[in-house]
Amino acid sequence: MPDMERLHLEDALEDSPQTRHLLMVFEKDAMQLKKFTINMHSCCQRIMSAQNELCAATQALAQQLRAYEIQKFPLESEDSILTSTLKQFSSYLDDISSIHQVLAQQFSETMMYPLNKFLQADLEEVTTMHEMFQMASQEHEQTLTRYMKLPRKKEERSRVEANEDLFSMRKKFHQTALHYYSALNALQYKRKCQLLEPVLGYLHAQRAFFPMGQDAVCKKEVEDFLSNIGASVQGVHAELGQETKRTVDLIDTIEKQSAHLYHAEPPIDMPFIPPNTGLAQKAGYLMHRSRQALIASKWERLYFFTQGGNLMCQSKDEVIKNQLDEVAGKLMLDLNEEGVLAEPAEVEDRRFTFQVTSPQSKKTIILQAENSRERDEWIATINNIVRDGGYVKGKSSLKKKDESTNQLGSELASPRQQSPGLRINPFDQSGSELLSTPYDNAAFAQNFTVRFLGSMEVKQDRGEQLVHATIRQIMAARAIHNVFKMTESIMNVTSEGIRLLDPSTNSARVEFALQDVSFWATHPENNRLLGFITRNRSATPPGPNPVPGSLSFACHVFETNNSAEDICQAIKQATNIAFQALMDRKKGRTPQKPKPQPIINDKDTLWKPSETGRRGSGEIYLLVQTVDICAEHHRLRTFLLPQLSCPTVIKAEVGQGESAAISPDMCPDEESEA
């Protein structure tokens, strides 16, 4: 290394002007070096902070990716590919974050530590010694001045004291100057190493970091994963491009088709579109008049729709406020009531108004449409629903309908849920016309007393969570709208299908073919609630663009007095028997028809005349209770059997799939076990 400029220690005591000038040069250099080092320390500190932030941000990103699974997005399935992919990415990010933490530790040791030491131990020392040198120089000058001012006639003792003071101050100044000069000289050497060590440590840390990162992210497993994800992303981009193109075309088509809807009242030059008076259901926004105070009225824009023979409405603000996945509408009027009529009306000098009146409930609903075509379609639709229910203006209904029967028929027999496998009782026919022979001669049959709670269209035909969610939504809707009335029916589960019977007349209210019952389940917290899903193969489904033969699904919810698990087991047993019979027919064998098991839960029903019509003179019936030994519980069954001798009560305990043999030789006064 070439010779460097330095302060001569021999000239420290003399303190000549030349020495002082050279000292000022060294001091100026030290001050600039300190300022430069402080700025360099600030830059290195930014690198260190950025590295620590990168570690924390990478770790936070990994945690956020893992949190995607627990967000429960409404449109994302629990086991989606995106969830598992983000999980895998989070594990790789954890590895990268660990490597960045190692790099941050190396920055702290090899870059920040030498720089901090140079600032605190060397540059601060020079600054402190500079202050001490200035103080010693001033004290030396002051002592020398006092000494030089001593008069000639001053006594000896004073001259000796002044001489000793000058000796002390000069020695102190000399020692301070020597240390100060030497520190300034050493600083010239230290700058050449202390400024290089931090940068050297930074590069060494980076060199060690890159191989570690390469080992972590350049493995074949990671490469294959990234290749697959990259290909998937490219595929999604391609699909998105195609979907965007289709969407643009669809938007253009919809805009052209909807041109006539932009005007509330069609202009004169627009072609006339007649109202569709054959609609069986309709939905859309209408203005509804409601009374406020005594004479004031309020018009509110609500969404009206017809469902299950009812006129319903929803408020947009209510949907947003409740923030529910499915919001049940508010019942405005039961269109199955006798005498319901929709007709034009003149109200408050408003155009396109009409009213729906119900003499039975003494209720009148005043509504306003946007134009005459909408008004006429609403009037025609409501009157069509009323006409299908059996009422015609000026005539009484064909048959007086019971209120509970009306409610169940309207909710279960809505047009959206009719299918070849779903037979609806219009309640203007006799019970004998509705009870079909296949159901009566079914190989398996069980009866249960149930109460209908509601039905709702669902998107899938199976799923336990789907049934549970539907039950919760129907119960919530009943609670919100204070619906407490429930229709009681006899659920007849057979190997042919499921029927709901009117307890008073034994006529069928509704029938579901067994092949259309796709799933059933009980509520996990209330074992008295159950729901089952049915498929609806509509020939002409509702909607603006119906697709013939499309499938829709509905979930029906019921409450029973006893355990709903018994009904589910009965449906399961009925499907097993029906499936076995189907297999036998396919194999060319005659199906082995099990003994019919007419099960009646209610003991009083057992002796009703309608149920025991076969009882004649000389015939005696036995009450037989059997126990099915299932996987986890027993079930009590009641059989009605004829006997020709005398009344005997027989308790027969049989295993699942077995039958009890009753001998006619049994003693009439004994209780026997088979």
Secondary structure, 3 states (H helix, E strand, C coil): CCCCCCCCHHHCCCCCHHHHHHHHHHHHHHHHHHHHHHHHHHHHHHHHHHHHHHHHHHHHHHHHHHCCHHHCCCCCCCCCHHHHHHHHHHHHHHHHHHHHHHHHHHHHHHHHHHHHHHHHHHHHHHHHHHHHHHHHHHHHHHHHHHHHCCCCCCCHHHHHHHHHHHHHHHHHHHHHHHHHHHHHHHHHHHHHHHCCHHHHHHHHHHHHHHHHHHHHHCCHHHHHHHHHHHHHHHHHHHHHHHHHHHHHHHHHHHHHHCHHHHCCCCCCCCCCCCCCCCCCCCEEEEEEEEEECCCEEEEEEEEEEEECCEEEEECHHHHHHHCCCCCCCEEEEECCCCCCEEEECCECCECCEEEEEECCCCEEEEEECCCHHHHHHHHHHHHHHHHHCCCECCECCCCCCCHHHHHHHHHHCCHHHCECCEEECCCCCCHHHHCCHHHHCCCCEEEEEEEEEEEEEECCCCCHHHHHHHHHHHHHHHHHCCCCCCEEEEEEEECCEEEEECCCCCCEEEEEEHHHEEEEEECCCCCCEEEEEEEEECCCCCCCCCCCCCEEEEEEEEEECCCHHHHHHHHHHHHHHHHHHHHHHHCCCCCCCCCCCCECCCHHHHCCCCCCCCCCCCCEEEEEEEEEECCCCEEEEEEEEEECCCCCCEEEECCCCCCCCCCCCCCCCCCCCC
